[in-house]
Amino acid sequence: MDQKNASTTTTCARCGTTHAGRPLTWTCSVENGRRVYFCDDCARRHLRSIESRLDSAWW
Protein backbone atom coordinates (compact mmCIF):
# COMPACT_ATOMS: atom_id res chain seq x y z
CA MET A 1 0.00 0.00 0.00
CA ASP A 2 1.45 3.38 -0.90
CA GLN A 3 1.46 6.34 1.48
CA LYS A 4 -1.33 8.18 -0.32
CA ASN A 5 -3.77 5.33 0.34
CA ALA A 6 -2.53 4.69 3.88
CA SER A 7 -3.60 8.14 5.08
CA THR A 8 -7.04 8.02 3.43
CA THR A 9 -10.22 6.78 5.05
CA THR A 10 -12.93 5.49 2.73
CA THR A 11 -16.58 5.67 3.78
CA CYS A 12 -19.44 3.70 2.26
CA ALA A 13 -21.90 6.16 0.71
CA ARG A 14 -24.80 3.87 1.59
CA CYS A 15 -24.31 2.60 5.17
CA GLY A 16 -21.43 4.72 6.49
CA THR A 17 -18.98 1.87 7.13
CA THR A 18 -15.40 3.15 7.15
CA HIS A 19 -12.14 1.50 6.11
CA ALA A 20 -8.55 2.72 6.25
CA GLY A 21 -7.19 3.29 2.74
CA ARG A 22 -8.92 2.28 -0.48
CA PRO A 23 -10.35 -1.26 -0.07
CA LEU A 24 -9.78 -3.35 -3.18
CA THR A 25 -13.09 -5.19 -2.84
CA TRP A 26 -15.32 -2.11 -2.55
CA THR A 27 -17.27 -0.75 -5.53
CA CYS A 28 -16.53 2.73 -6.85
CA SER A 29 -19.09 4.78 -8.77
CA VAL A 30 -19.08 8.26 -10.28
CA GLU A 31 -22.37 10.05 -9.65
CA ASN A 32 -22.93 13.68 -10.63
CA GLY A 33 -19.19 14.10 -11.15
CA ARG A 34 -18.42 12.82 -7.64
CA ARG A 35 -16.67 9.54 -6.82
CA VAL A 36 -18.54 7.45 -4.23
CA TYR A 37 -17.64 4.08 -2.70
CA PHE A 38 -19.86 1.21 -1.56
CA CYS A 39 -18.78 -1.54 0.86
CA ASP A 40 -19.01 -5.24 -0.03
CA ASP A 41 -22.35 -5.73 1.73
CA CYS A 42 -24.08 -2.74 0.11
CA ALA A 43 -22.63 -3.57 -3.31
CA ARG A 44 -23.93 -7.16 -3.07
CA ARG A 45 -27.34 -6.02 -1.86
CA HIS A 46 -27.77 -3.53 -4.73
CA LEU A 47 -25.81 -5.29 -7.48
CA ARG A 48 -28.58 -5.15 -10.09
CA SER A 49 -29.09 -1.42 -9.58
CA ILE A 50 -25.35 -0.81 -9.83
CA GLU A 51 -25.09 -2.86 -13.02
CA SER A 52 -28.06 -0.93 -14.46
CA ARG A 53 -26.10 2.27 -13.75
CA LEU A 54 -28.83 3.74 -11.57
CA ASP A 55 -27.72 6.53 -9.25
CA SER A 56 -27.71 5.45 -5.62
CA ALA A 57 -30.58 7.88 -4.92
CA TRP A 58 -32.84 5.42 -6.79
CA TRP A 59 -31.99 2.49 -4.54
N, CA, C and O atoms as a DFTB+ gen file, in Angstrom:
236 C
 N C O
     1  1       0.849      -1.175       0.000
     2  2       0.000       0.000       0.000
     3  2       0.897       1.241       0.000
     4  3       1.822       1.335       0.806
     5  1       0.631       2.179      -0.888
     6  2       1.453       3.383      -0.895
     7  2       0.979       4.372       0.165
     8  3      -0.090       4.195       0.748
     9  1       1.767       5.405       0.414
    10  2       1.458       6.336       1.485
    11  2       0.191       7.133       1.226
    12  3      -0.508       7.490       2.175
    13  1      -0.125       7.421      -0.021
    14  2      -1.332       8.181      -0.317
    15  2      -2.570       7.423       0.164
    16  3      -3.466       8.020       0.760
    17  1      -2.627       6.121      -0.089
    18  2      -3.772       5.328       0.338
    19  2      -3.778       5.073       1.841
    20  3      -4.847       4.947       2.438
    21  1      -2.620       4.998       2.453
    22  2      -2.532       4.691       3.878
    23  2      -3.136       5.798       4.732
    24  3      -3.645       5.515       5.817
    25  1      -3.097       7.040       4.283
    26  2      -3.599       8.144       5.084
    27  2      -5.046       8.500       4.746
    28  3      -5.585       9.461       5.293
    29  1      -5.677       7.746       3.860
    30  2      -7.039       8.022       3.432
    31  2      -8.010       7.075       4.123
    32  3      -7.720       5.891       4.293
    33  1      -9.148       7.596       4.516
    34  2     -10.216       6.776       5.047
    35  2     -11.352       6.785       4.040
    36  3     -11.781       7.847       3.592
    37  1     -11.836       5.609       3.685
    38  2     -12.926       5.485       2.731
    39  2     -14.206       5.177       3.492
    40  3     -14.212       4.340       4.394
    41  1     -15.292       5.855       3.126
    42  2     -16.582       5.669       3.777
    43  2     -17.607       5.199       2.764
    44  3     -17.699       5.748       1.666
    45  1     -18.375       4.189       3.126
    46  2     -19.440       3.696       2.256
    47  2     -20.525       4.764       2.159
    48  3     -21.015       5.258       3.175
    49  1     -20.891       5.113       0.938
    50  2     -21.897       6.157       0.715
    51  2     -23.296       5.697       1.110
    52  3     -24.199       6.521       1.256
    53  1     -23.484       4.405       1.282
    54  2     -24.805       3.874       1.594
    55  2     -25.018       3.672       3.099
    56  3     -26.002       4.160       3.655
    57  1     -24.100       2.955       3.758
    58  2     -24.310       2.595       5.169
    59  2     -23.386       3.327       6.139
    60  3     -23.625       3.315       7.347
    61  1     -22.330       3.966       5.623
    62  2     -21.432       4.719       6.491
    63  2     -20.266       3.930       7.058
    64  3     -19.490       4.473       7.845
    65  1     -20.117       2.671       6.683
    66  2     -18.980       1.866       7.127
    67  2     -17.690       2.538       6.669
    68  3     -17.623       3.050       5.552
    69  1     -16.669       2.540       7.519
    70  2     -15.395       3.150       7.152
    71  2     -14.305       2.097       7.073
    72  3     -14.387       1.043       7.703
    73  1     -13.275       2.405       6.281
    74  2     -12.144       1.501       6.107
    75  2     -10.911       2.357       5.856
    76  3     -10.973       3.333       5.109
    77  1      -9.803       1.999       6.470
    78  2      -8.552       2.721       6.249
    79  2      -8.051       2.434       4.843
    80  3      -8.000       1.275       4.431
    81  1      -7.686       3.457       4.111
    82  2      -7.189       3.285       2.743
    83  2      -8.313       3.089       1.751
    84  3      -9.471       3.396       2.032
    85  1      -7.956       2.573       0.588
    86  2      -8.921       2.278      -0.475
    87  2      -9.073       0.758      -0.565
    88  3      -8.200       0.091      -1.120
    89  1     -10.159       0.198      -0.034
    90  2     -10.349      -1.256      -0.067
    91  2     -10.473      -1.765      -1.501
    92  3     -11.219      -1.196      -2.299
    93  1      -9.761      -2.810      -1.827
    94  2      -9.776      -3.352      -3.178
    95  2     -11.107      -3.988      -3.537
    96  3     -11.455      -4.046      -4.716
    97  1     -11.859      -4.464      -2.563
    98  2     -13.094      -5.189      -2.843
    99  2     -14.330      -4.295      -2.857
   100  3     -15.422      -4.772      -3.163
   101  1     -14.186      -3.025      -2.536
   102  2     -15.322      -2.109      -2.551
   103  2     -15.610      -1.660      -3.976
   104  3     -14.730      -1.697      -4.836
   105  1     -16.850      -1.233      -4.224
   106  2     -17.272      -0.747      -5.532
   107  2     -17.175       0.767      -5.563
   108  3     -17.567       1.447      -4.614
   109  1     -16.651       1.286      -6.662
   110  2     -16.533       2.730      -6.846
   111  2     -17.478       3.151      -7.965
   112  3     -17.579       2.473      -8.988
   113  1     -18.162       4.263      -7.771
   114  2     -19.092       4.777      -8.770
   115  2     -18.905       6.279      -8.887
   116  3     -18.566       6.942      -7.907
   117  1     -19.121       6.817     -10.076
   118  2     -19.084       8.264     -10.276
   119  2     -20.514       8.725     -10.499
   120  3     -21.153       8.347     -11.481
   121  1     -21.009       9.538      -9.588
   122  2     -22.373      10.052      -9.653
   123  2     -22.337      11.568      -9.573
   124  3     -21.801      12.137      -8.622
   125  1     -22.904      12.210     -10.569
   126  2     -22.931      13.676     -10.627
   127  2     -21.531      14.269     -10.514
   128  3     -21.335      15.296      -9.864
   129  1     -20.559      13.616     -11.151
   130  2     -19.189      14.102     -11.146
   131  2     -18.440      13.859      -9.850
   132  3     -17.334      14.371      -9.673
   133  1     -19.013      13.096      -8.951
   134  2     -18.416      12.820      -7.641
   135  2     -18.171      11.326      -7.511
   136  3     -19.034      10.521      -7.861
   137  1     -17.004      10.952      -7.011
   138  2     -16.666       9.541      -6.818
   139  2     -17.188       9.085      -5.459
   140  3     -16.875       9.685      -4.431
   141  1     -17.991       8.011      -5.465
   142  2     -18.537       7.451      -4.225
   143  2     -18.161       5.977      -4.147
   144  3     -17.983       5.319      -5.172
   145  1     -18.042       5.466      -2.930
   146  2     -17.643       4.082      -2.695
   147  2     -18.740       3.356      -1.935
   148  3     -19.432       3.943      -1.104
   149  1     -18.890       2.050      -2.236
   150  2     -19.857       1.210      -1.557
   151  2     -19.149      -0.032      -1.023
   152  3     -18.373      -0.664      -1.740
   153  1     -19.417      -0.379       0.236
   154  2     -18.782      -1.540       0.863
   155  2     -19.274      -2.826       0.202
   156  3     -20.204      -2.802      -0.605
   157  1     -18.648      -3.937       0.546
   158  2     -19.007      -5.241      -0.025
   159  2     -20.483      -5.575       0.195
   160  3     -21.166      -6.016      -0.730
   161  1     -20.970      -5.367       1.410
   162  2     -22.351      -5.726       1.731
   163  2     -23.352      -4.902       0.925
   164  3     -24.298      -5.456       0.365
   165  1     -23.157      -3.602       0.862
   166  2     -24.075      -2.739       0.108
   167  2     -23.984      -3.022      -1.389
   168  3     -25.000      -3.012      -2.083
   169  1     -22.789      -3.272      -1.885
   170  2     -22.626      -3.572      -3.311
   171  2     -23.341      -4.877      -3.665
   172  3     -23.987      -4.958      -4.709
   173  1     -23.235      -5.896      -2.811
   174  2     -23.929      -7.164      -3.070
   175  2     -25.441      -6.977      -3.033
   176  3     -26.166      -7.510      -3.874
   177  1     -25.905      -6.217      -2.052
   178  2     -27.343      -6.018      -1.862
   179  2     -27.970      -5.276      -3.047
   180  3     -29.126      -5.521      -3.391
   181  1     -27.217      -4.383      -3.662
   182  2     -27.765      -3.533      -4.727
   183  2     -27.071      -3.768      -6.072
   184  3     -26.989      -2.860      -6.900
   185  1     -26.580      -4.971      -6.280
   186  2     -25.811      -5.291      -7.479
   187  2     -26.566      -4.997      -8.773
   188  3     -25.994      -4.422      -9.698
   189  1     -27.816      -5.374      -8.852
   190  2     -28.578      -5.149     -10.088
   191  2     -28.750      -3.669     -10.384
   192  3     -28.686      -3.264     -11.545
   193  1     -28.962      -2.870      -9.377
   194  2     -29.092      -1.419      -9.580
   195  2     -27.773      -0.817     -10.034
   196  3     -27.749       0.071     -10.887
   197  1     -26.676      -1.301      -9.463
   198  2     -25.353      -0.807      -9.835
   199  2     -25.061      -1.178     -11.287
   200  3     -24.594      -0.342     -12.060
   201  1     -25.335      -2.426     -11.657
   202  2     -25.093      -2.860     -13.024
   203  2     -25.978      -2.125     -14.028
   204  3     -25.597      -1.962     -15.187
   205  1     -27.156      -1.683     -13.589
   206  2     -28.059      -0.925     -14.456
   207  2     -27.671       0.544     -14.535
   208  3     -28.300       1.330     -15.244
   209  1     -26.618       0.903     -13.793
   210  2     -26.100       2.272     -13.749
   211  2     -27.109       3.277     -13.190
   212  3     -27.145       4.432     -13.615
   213  1     -27.924       2.830     -12.236
   214  2     -28.829       3.736     -11.566
   215  2     -28.080       4.491     -10.479
   216  3     -27.275       3.897      -9.762
   217  1     -28.329       5.787     -10.345
   218  2     -27.721       6.535      -9.247
   219  2     -28.197       5.953      -7.923
   220  3     -29.305       5.424      -7.836
   221  1     -27.370       6.049      -6.903
   222  2     -27.708       5.449      -5.618
   223  2     -28.959       6.081      -4.994
   224  3     -29.569       5.479      -4.110
   225  1     -29.344       7.260      -5.428
   226  2     -30.575       7.878      -4.920
   227  2     -31.806       7.043      -5.289
   228  3     -32.826       7.119      -4.604
   229  1     -31.722       6.248      -6.361
   230  2     -32.844       5.419      -6.789
   231  2     -32.965       4.135      -5.988
   232  3     -34.036       3.528      -5.973
   233  1     -31.903       3.702      -5.323
   234  2     -31.986       2.489      -4.541
   235  2     -31.826       2.805      -3.110
   236  3     -31.866       1.905      -2.270
